[in-house]
Amino acid sequence: MINTYLATSKEFQPVVVTKTVNGVTETVTTGVQVVLVPKGTPLDEGTPQATDELNGEIGFFTDALTKGYWEVGVTLNTNPEEPLLSCGFIRIK
């Protein structure tokens, strides 16, 4: 499923990042960066940016995106930095 948003609106797209340590899964909300690239562009060509926060959730607002399909990726700003992971696509129409 691909979430679709109107180009004329400002919507919040949450991003959920979890990690498992010793069998315990927890949600990560600090140090997460989002990368947004047009479909077909490698994620590593995007620029990581800080996440926005809304009601305790992290994610990004869609109002800066142009029409089309966008791949969403995340990385953790840790030492060493975590690899860039794809979260899927959203559509702006």
C-alpha positions as CSV (number, residue, x, y, z in Angstrom):
1,M,0.0,0.0,0.0
2,I,1.3,3.5,-0.9
3,N,0.0,6.5,1.1
4,T,-1.2,9.2,-1.3
5,Y,-1.3,12.9,-0.4
6,L,-2.5,16.0,-2.3
7,A,0.3,18.4,-3.4
8,T,-1.8,21.2,-2.1
9,S,-2.0,19.9,1.4
10,K,0.5,19.6,4.4
11,E,0.2,16.2,5.8
12,F,2.3,14.4,8.5
13,Q,3.7,11.0,7.4
14,P,4.9,9.2,10.5
15,V,8.0,6.9,10.4
16,V,8.3,4.1,12.9
17,V,11.8,2.8,13.6
18,T,12.4,-0.1,16.0
19,K,15.4,-2.0,17.3
20,T,15.7,-5.3,19.1
21,V,18.3,-5.8,21.8
22,N,18.5,-9.0,23.7
23,G,15.0,-10.0,22.4
24,V,13.4,-6.8,23.5
25,T,11.9,-4.5,20.8
26,E,11.8,-0.8,21.4
27,T,10.8,2.2,19.3
28,V,13.6,4.6,18.4
29,T,12.7,8.3,18.3
30,T,16.1,10.1,18.7
31,G,18.9,10.2,16.2
32,V,16.6,9.2,13.3
33,Q,17.1,11.0,10.0
34,V,14.8,10.8,6.9
35,V,15.9,10.7,3.3
36,L,13.3,11.5,0.5
37,V,14.2,10.9,-3.1
38,P,12.1,10.8,-6.3
39,K,11.3,7.2,-7.4
40,G,14.2,5.8,-9.4
41,T,16.8,7.9,-7.6
42,P,19.2,5.9,-5.3
43,L,18.5,6.7,-1.7
44,D,22.2,7.4,-1.1
45,E,21.9,10.4,-3.4
46,G,19.4,12.0,-1.0
47,T,20.3,14.3,1.9
48,P,19.5,13.0,5.4
49,Q,17.3,15.5,7.3
50,A,16.1,15.7,10.9
51,T,12.6,14.3,11.5
52,D,9.7,16.4,12.5
53,E,7.6,15.5,15.6
54,L,3.9,15.5,16.0
55,N,2.0,14.1,19.0
56,G,5.0,12.1,20.1
57,E,5.5,10.5,16.7
58,I,8.5,11.2,14.4
59,G,8.1,11.6,10.6
60,F,8.0,14.4,8.0
61,F,5.6,16.8,6.5
62,T,4.7,16.4,2.8
63,D,4.2,20.0,1.8
64,A,7.8,20.4,0.4
65,L,7.4,17.5,-2.0
66,T,6.4,17.9,-5.7
67,K,4.0,15.6,-7.5
68,G,5.1,12.1,-8.1
69,Y,6.3,9.0,-6.2
70,W,8.9,9.4,-3.4
71,E,11.0,6.8,-1.8
72,V,11.3,7.2,2.0
73,G,14.5,6.1,3.7
74,V,15.8,6.3,7.3
75,T,19.2,6.2,8.9
76,L,20.3,6.5,12.6
77,N,22.7,9.2,13.5
78,T,24.9,7.0,15.6
79,N,28.5,6.1,15.8
80,P,29.1,4.2,13.6
81,E,26.2,5.4,11.5
82,E,23.5,2.9,10.7
83,P,23.0,2.0,7.0
84,L,20.3,3.8,5.0
85,L,17.1,1.6,5.0
86,S,14.2,2.0,2.6
87,C,10.8,2.4,4.2
88,G,8.8,2.3,1.0
89,F,7.1,4.9,-1.2
90,I,4.5,7.7,-0.9
91,R,2.7,9.4,-3.7
92,I,2.0,13.1,-4.1
93,K,-0.7,14.0,-6.5
